[in-house]
Amino acid sequence: MEALPDHQQSQRIRVVHLADHSGRLQVLFPESNMLDIAAVSRITKRRLESRCPLSSIGRCSYKTQ
């Protein structure tokens, strides 16, 4: 992921796609933070899993159902 001009690190975001049997969920969070998937699962009351490895954020491709 390349830095955008005139944007500070704290202003950039990451996008992660999570899914369960009910469908997909897109999560946006600050690039400088870590995503707690367990907390997202607790809050949403869903058993969410990443659709791709978190290390490949920005270059993940997957087939939709």
Biopython code that builds the backbone (N, CA, C, O; Angstrom):
import numpy as np
from Bio.PDB.StructureBuilder import StructureBuilder

atoms = [
    (1, "MET", "N", (0.844, -1.162, 0.000)),
    (1, "MET", "CA", (0.000, 0.000, 0.000)),
    (1, "MET", "C", (0.898, 1.236, 0.000)),
    (1, "MET", "O", (1.737, 1.392, 0.887)),
    (2, "GLU", "N", (0.731, 2.098, -0.969)),
    (2, "GLU", "CA", (1.560, 3.292, -1.060)),
    (2, "GLU", "C", (0.970, 4.427, -0.237)),
    (2, "GLU", "O", (-0.246, 4.550, -0.091)),
    (3, "ALA", "N", (1.857, 5.246, 0.291)),
    (3, "ALA", "CA", (1.416, 6.409, 1.065)),
    (3, "ALA", "C", (0.771, 7.426, 0.130)),
    (3, "ALA", "O", (1.253, 7.672, -0.976)),
    (4, "LEU", "N", (-0.302, 7.998, 0.589)),
    (4, "LEU", "CA", (-0.962, 9.050, -0.169)),
    (4, "LEU", "C", (-0.309, 10.381, 0.162)),
    (4, "LEU", "O", (0.053, 10.615, 1.315)),
    (5, "PRO", "N", (-0.150, 11.252, -0.814)),
    (5, "PRO", "CA", (0.465, 12.547, -0.530)),
    (5, "PRO", "C", (-0.352, 13.358, 0.468)),
    (5, "PRO", "O", (-1.583, 13.316, 0.460)),
    (6, "ASP", "N", (0.337, 14.087, 1.316)),
    (6, "ASP", "CA", (-0.274, 14.990, 2.287)),
    (6, "ASP", "C", (-1.198, 14.299, 3.290)),
    (6, "ASP", "O", (-2.073, 14.953, 3.858)),
    (7, "HIS", "N", (-1.029, 13.019, 3.520)),
    (7, "HIS", "CA", (-1.830, 12.303, 4.514)),
    (7, "HIS", "C", (-0.903, 11.730, 5.575)),
    (7, "HIS", "O", (0.128, 11.134, 5.264)),
    (8, "GLN", "N", (-1.278, 11.916, 6.807)),
    (8, "GLN", "CA", (-0.503, 11.356, 7.895)),
    (8, "GLN", "C", (-0.851, 9.886, 8.063)),
    (8, "GLN", "O", (-1.913, 9.434, 7.634)),
    (9, "GLN", "N", (0.063, 9.138, 8.698)),
    (9, "GLN", "CA", (-0.152, 7.711, 8.938)),
    (9, "GLN", "C", (-1.483, 7.454, 9.640)),
    (9, "GLN", "O", (-2.183, 6.502, 9.297)),
    (10, "SER", "N", (-1.842, 8.285, 10.615)),
    (10, "SER", "CA", (-3.061, 8.067, 11.396)),
    (10, "SER", "C", (-4.336, 8.281, 10.582)),
    (10, "SER", "O", (-5.417, 7.898, 11.030)),
    (11, "GLN", "N", (-4.234, 8.880, 9.407)),
    (11, "GLN", "CA", (-5.411, 9.149, 8.591)),
    (11, "GLN", "C", (-5.668, 8.048, 7.567)),
    (11, "GLN", "O", (-6.697, 8.065, 6.891)),
    (12, "ARG", "N", (-4.752, 7.094, 7.442)),
    (12, "ARG", "CA", (-4.918, 6.027, 6.461)),
    (12, "ARG", "C", (-5.666, 4.860, 7.097)),
    (12, "ARG", "O", (-5.574, 4.638, 8.304)),
    (13, "ILE", "N", (-6.401, 4.123, 6.282)),
    (13, "ILE", "CA", (-7.191, 3.008, 6.806)),
    (13, "ILE", "C", (-6.826, 1.702, 6.105)),
    (13, "ILE", "O", (-6.233, 1.693, 5.027)),
    (14, "ARG", "N", (-7.198, 0.611, 6.750)),
    (14, "ARG", "CA", (-7.104, -0.724, 6.156)),
    (14, "ARG", "C", (-8.527, -1.236, 5.982)),
    (14, "ARG", "O", (-9.438, -0.862, 6.720)),
    (15, "VAL", "N", (-8.690, -2.086, 5.003)),
    (15, "VAL", "CA", (-9.984, -2.709, 4.741)),
    (15, "VAL", "C", (-9.789, -4.218, 4.835)),
    (15, "VAL", "O", (-8.899, -4.774, 4.192)),
    (16, "VAL", "N", (-10.618, -4.875, 5.632)),
    (16, "VAL", "CA", (-10.557, -6.329, 5.767)),
    (16, "VAL", "C", (-11.949, -6.885, 5.507)),
    (16, "VAL", "O", (-12.947, -6.349, 5.988)),
    (17, "HIS", "N", (-11.999, -7.960, 4.746)),
    (17, "HIS", "CA", (-13.268, -8.629, 4.478)),
    (17, "HIS", "C", (-13.358, -9.870, 5.350)),
    (17, "HIS", "O", (-12.500, -10.751, 5.300)),
    (18, "LEU", "N", (-14.418, -9.919, 6.149)),
    (18, "LEU", "CA", (-14.690, -11.059, 7.016)),
    (18, "LEU", "C", (-15.961, -11.729, 6.512)),
    (18, "LEU", "O", (-16.749, -11.121, 5.787)),
    (19, "ALA", "N", (-16.155, -12.986, 6.900)),
    (19, "ALA", "CA", (-17.358, -13.689, 6.451)),
    (19, "ALA", "C", (-17.732, -14.791, 7.425)),
    (19, "ALA", "O", (-16.908, -15.279, 8.198)),
    (20, "ASP", "N", (-18.994, -15.165, 7.363)),
    (20, "ASP", "CA", (-19.507, -16.336, 8.068)),
    (20, "ASP", "C", (-20.641, -16.902, 7.225)),
    (20, "ASP", "O", (-20.820, -16.494, 6.078)),
    (21, "HIS", "N", (-21.405, -17.831, 7.775)),
    (21, "HIS", "CA", (-22.489, -18.453, 7.015)),
    (21, "HIS", "C", (-23.589, -17.465, 6.630)),
    (21, "HIS", "O", (-24.355, -17.728, 5.702)),
    (22, "SER", "N", (-23.678, -16.333, 7.329)),
    (22, "SER", "CA", (-24.705, -15.325, 7.031)),
    (22, "SER", "C", (-24.301, -14.375, 5.913)),
    (22, "SER", "O", (-25.154, -13.710, 5.324)),
    (23, "GLY", "N", (-23.013, -14.306, 5.618)),
    (23, "GLY", "CA", (-22.559, -13.411, 4.566)),
    (23, "GLY", "C", (-21.253, -12.730, 4.912)),
    (23, "GLY", "O", (-20.540, -13.131, 5.832)),
    (24, "ARG", "N", (-20.957, -11.687, 4.149)),
    (24, "ARG", "CA", (-19.693, -10.981, 4.305)),
    (24, "ARG", "C", (-19.860, -9.689, 5.085)),
    (24, "ARG", "O", (-20.950, -9.124, 5.171)),
    (25, "LEU", "N", (-18.740, -9.235, 5.655)),
    (25, "LEU", "CA", (-18.705, -7.987, 6.406)),
    (25, "LEU", "C", (-17.397, -7.286, 6.079)),
    (25, "LEU", "O", (-16.329, -7.892, 6.161)),
    (26, "GLN", "N", (-17.472, -6.028, 5.712)),
    (26, "GLN", "CA", (-16.273, -5.235, 5.440)),
    (26, "GLN", "C", (-15.956, -4.402, 6.668)),
    (26, "GLN", "O", (-16.825, -3.700, 7.185)),
    (27, "VAL", "N", (-14.715, -4.472, 7.139)),
    (27, "VAL", "CA", (-14.291, -3.732, 8.324)),
    (27, "VAL", "C", (-13.232, -2.720, 7.922)),
    (27, "VAL", "O", (-12.254, -3.060, 7.256)),
    (28, "LEU", "N", (-13.433, -1.473, 8.332)),
    (28, "LEU", "CA", (-12.460, -0.403, 8.109)),
    (28, "LEU", "C", (-11.867, -0.026, 9.452)),
    (28, "LEU", "O", (-12.595, 0.149, 10.429)),
    (29, "PHE", "N", (-10.539, 0.102, 9.508)),
    (29, "PHE", "CA", (-9.899, 0.480, 10.765)),
    (29, "PHE", "C", (-8.599, 1.210, 10.470)),
    (29, "PHE", "O", (-8.030, 1.032, 9.393)),
    (30, "PRO", "N", (-8.113, 2.032, 11.403)),
    (30, "PRO", "CA", (-6.891, 2.806, 11.173)),
    (30, "PRO", "C", (-5.705, 1.892, 10.870)),
    (30, "PRO", "O", (-5.538, 0.849, 11.501)),
    (31, "GLU", "N", (-4.895, 2.290, 9.909)),
    (31, "GLU", "CA", (-3.739, 1.491, 9.517)),
    (31, "GLU", "C", (-2.764, 1.280, 10.672)),
    (31, "GLU", "O", (-2.059, 0.272, 10.710)),
    (32, "SER", "N", (-2.721, 2.205, 11.597)),
    (32, "SER", "CA", (-1.779, 2.117, 12.712)),
    (32, "SER", "C", (-2.268, 1.185, 13.828)),
    (32, "SER", "O", (-1.553, 0.986, 14.811)),
    (33, "ASN", "N", (-3.463, 0.614, 13.696)),
    (33, "ASN", "CA", (-4.034, -0.270, 14.718)),
    (33, "ASN", "C", (-4.094, -1.708, 14.223)),
    (33, "ASN", "O", (-3.922, -1.982, 13.035)),
    (34, "MET", "N", (-4.342, -2.618, 15.156)),
    (34, "MET", "CA", (-4.561, -4.022, 14.810)),
    (34, "MET", "C", (-6.052, -4.321, 14.929)),
    (34, "MET", "O", (-6.740, -3.751, 15.776)),
    (35, "LEU", "N", (-6.539, -5.205, 14.089)),
    (35, "LEU", "CA", (-7.943, -5.598, 14.137)),
    (35, "LEU", "C", (-8.109, -6.791, 15.067)),
    (35, "LEU", "O", (-7.410, -7.795, 14.930)),
    (36, "ASP", "N", (-9.027, -6.680, 16.002)),
    (36, "ASP", "CA", (-9.351, -7.769, 16.920)),
    (36, "ASP", "C", (-10.594, -8.471, 16.374)),
    (36, "ASP", "O", (-11.723, -8.074, 16.662)),
    (37, "ILE", "N", (-10.370, -9.513, 15.587)),
    (37, "ILE", "CA", (-11.486, -10.215, 14.952)),
    (37, "ILE", "C", (-12.408, -10.833, 15.999)),
    (37, "ILE", "O", (-13.621, -10.889, 15.799)),
    (38, "ALA", "N", (-11.848, -11.295, 17.106)),
    (38, "ALA", "CA", (-12.674, -11.868, 18.177)),
    (38, "ALA", "C", (-13.626, -10.817, 18.739)),
    (38, "ALA", "O", (-14.785, -11.123, 19.024)),
    (39, "ALA", "N", (-13.152, -9.584, 18.903)),
    (39, "ALA", "CA", (-14.010, -8.507, 19.411)),
    (39, "ALA", "C", (-15.107, -8.174, 18.404)),
    (39, "ALA", "O", (-16.256, -7.957, 18.790)),
    (40, "VAL", "N", (-14.765, -8.132, 17.118)),
    (40, "VAL", "CA", (-15.773, -7.865, 16.082)),
    (40, "VAL", "C", (-16.823, -8.976, 16.100)),
    (40, "VAL", "O", (-18.017, -8.706, 15.975)),
    (41, "SER", "N", (-16.382, -10.212, 16.255)),
    (41, "SER", "CA", (-17.318, -11.346, 16.325)),
    (41, "SER", "C", (-18.239, -11.238, 17.531)),
    (41, "SER", "O", (-19.438, -11.501, 17.428)),
    (42, "ARG", "N", (-17.678, -10.851, 18.677)),
    (42, "ARG", "CA", (-18.506, -10.685, 19.886)),
    (42, "ARG", "C", (-19.544, -9.590, 19.699)),
    (42, "ARG", "O", (-20.714, -9.776, 20.032)),
    (43, "ILE", "N", (-19.121, -8.458, 19.172)),
    (43, "ILE", "CA", (-20.021, -7.313, 19.000)),
    (43, "ILE", "C", (-21.142, -7.629, 18.012)),
    (43, "ILE", "O", (-22.297, -7.268, 18.240)),
    (44, "THR", "N", (-20.800, -8.299, 16.923)),
    (44, "THR", "CA", (-21.795, -8.603, 15.890)),
    (44, "THR", "C", (-22.567, -9.891, 16.164)),
    (44, "THR", "O", (-23.557, -10.187, 15.495)),
    (45, "LYS", "N", (-22.097, -10.661, 17.167)),
    (45, "LYS", "CA", (-22.696, -11.961, 17.492)),
    (45, "LYS", "C", (-22.678, -12.894, 16.287)),
    (45, "LYS", "O", (-23.637, -13.616, 16.016)),
    (46, "ARG", "N", (-21.545, -12.854, 15.569)),
    (46, "ARG", "CA", (-21.336, -13.710, 14.404)),
    (46, "ARG", "C", (-19.980, -14.391, 14.543)),
    (46, "ARG", "O", (-19.091, -13.864, 15.212)),
    (47, "ARG", "N", (-19.811, -15.542, 13.926)),
    (47, "ARG", "CA", (-18.540, -16.271, 13.956)),
    (47, "ARG", "C", (-17.767, -15.923, 12.692)),
    (47, "ARG", "O", (-17.737, -16.696, 11.735)),
    (48, "LEU", "N", (-17.149, -14.761, 12.701)),
    (48, "LEU", "CA", (-16.488, -14.229, 11.518)),
    (48, "LEU", "C", (-15.060, -14.742, 11.387)),
    (48, "LEU", "O", (-14.362, -14.968, 12.375)),
    (49, "GLU", "N", (-14.650, -14.917, 10.133)),
    (49, "GLU", "CA", (-13.283, -15.295, 9.805)),
    (49, "GLU", "C", (-12.826, -14.425, 8.651)),
    (49, "GLU", "O", (-13.637, -13.964, 7.848)),
    (50, "SER", "N", (-11.526, -14.206, 8.574)),
    (50, "SER", "CA", (-10.958, -13.424, 7.488)),
    (50, "SER", "C", (-11.130, -14.176, 6.173)),
    (50, "SER", "O", (-10.974, -15.396, 6.120)),
    (51, "ARG", "N", (-11.452, -13.438, 5.112)),
    (51, "ARG", "CA", (-11.590, -14.034, 3.785)),
    (51, "ARG", "C", (-10.239, -14.239, 3.120)),
    (51, "ARG", "O", (-10.139, -14.958, 2.125)),
    (52, "CYS", "N", (-9.198, -13.614, 3.659)),
    (52, "CYS", "CA", (-7.838, -13.787, 3.155)),
    (52, "CYS", "C", (-6.888, -13.503, 4.309)),
    (52, "CYS", "O", (-7.287, -12.869, 5.286)),
    (53, "PRO", "N", (-5.649, -13.953, 4.222)),
    (53, "PRO", "CA", (-4.710, -13.682, 5.318)),
    (53, "PRO", "C", (-4.538, -12.189, 5.541)),
    (53, "PRO", "O", (-4.431, -11.427, 4.580)),
    (54, "LEU", "N", (-4.510, -11.764, 6.800)),
    (54, "LEU", "CA", (-4.363, -10.344, 7.108)),
    (54, "LEU", "C", (-3.050, -9.793, 6.581)),
    (54, "LEU", "O", (-2.950, -8.594, 6.318)),
    (55, "SER", "N", (-2.037, -10.643, 6.421)),
    (55, "SER", "CA", (-0.748, -10.176, 5.904)),
    (55, "SER", "C", (-0.831, -9.791, 4.435)),
    (55, "SER", "O", (0.057, -9.105, 3.928)),
    (56, "SER", "N", (-1.879, -10.218, 3.746)),
    (56, "SER", "CA", (-2.000, -9.902, 2.327)),
    (56, "SER", "C", (-2.998, -8.789, 2.067)),
    (56, "SER", "O", (-3.494, -8.648, 0.949)),
    (57, "ILE", "N", (-3.299, -7.997, 3.086)),
    (57, "ILE", "CA", (-4.255, -6.901, 2.930)),
    (57, "ILE", "C", (-3.821, -6.010, 1.773)),
    (57, "ILE", "O", (-2.654, -5.629, 1.674)),
    (58, "GLY", "N", (-4.747, -5.689, 0.920)),
    (58, "GLY", "CA", (-4.473, -4.833, -0.220)),
    (58, "GLY", "C", (-4.154, -5.613, -1.479)),
    (58, "GLY", "O", (-4.205, -5.052, -2.574)),
    (59, "ARG", "N", (-3.823, -6.905, -1.354)),
    (59, "ARG", "CA", (-3.528, -7.698, -2.539)),
    (59, "ARG", "C", (-4.254, -9.037, -2.514)),
    (59, "ARG", "O", (-3.859, -9.985, -3.192)),
    (60, "CYS", "N", (-5.303, -9.098, -1.736)),
    (60, "CYS", "CA", (-6.071, -10.336, -1.605)),
    (60, "CYS", "C", (-7.099, -10.427, -2.724)),
    (60, "CYS", "O", (-7.796, -9.457, -3.023)),
    (61, "SER", "N", (-7.181, -11.576, -3.323)),
    (61, "SER", "CA", (-8.268, -11.818, -4.271)),
    (61, "SER", "C", (-8.902, -13.142, -3.887)),
    (61, "SER", "O", (-8.205, -14.099, -3.548)),
    (62, "TYR", "N", (-10.192, -13.193, -3.941)),
    (62, "TYR", "CA", (-10.907, -14.403, -3.572)),
    (62, "TYR", "C", (-12.164, -14.503, -4.397)),
    (62, "TYR", "O", (-12.681, -13.506, -4.901)),
    (63, "LYS", "N", (-12.641, -15.703, -4.525)),
    (63, "LYS", "CA", (-13.870, -15.942, -5.276)),
    (63, "LYS", "C", (-15.064, -15.670, -4.383)),
    (63, "LYS", "O", (-15.077, -16.060, -3.216)),
    (64, "THR", "N", (-16.062, -15.006, -4.928)),
    (64, "THR", "CA", (-17.299, -14.791, -4.180)),
    (64, "THR", "C", (-18.196, -15.994, -4.387)),
    (64, "THR", "O", (-18.101, -16.691, -5.397)),
    (65, "GLN", "N", (-19.049, -16.223, -3.438)),
    (65, "GLN", "CA", (-19.931, -17.392, -3.518)),
    (65, "GLN", "C", (-21.101, -17.121, -4.412)),
    (65, "GLN", "O", (-21.950, -17.993, -4.599)),
]
sb = StructureBuilder()
sb.init_structure("model")
sb.init_model(0)
sb.init_chain("A")
sb.init_seg("    ")
for serial, (resi, resn, name, xyz) in enumerate(atoms, 1):
    if name == "N":
        sb.init_residue(resn, " ", resi, " ")
    sb.init_atom(name, np.array(xyz, "f"), 0.0, 1.0, " ", f" {name:<3s}", serial, name[0])
structure = sb.get_structure()
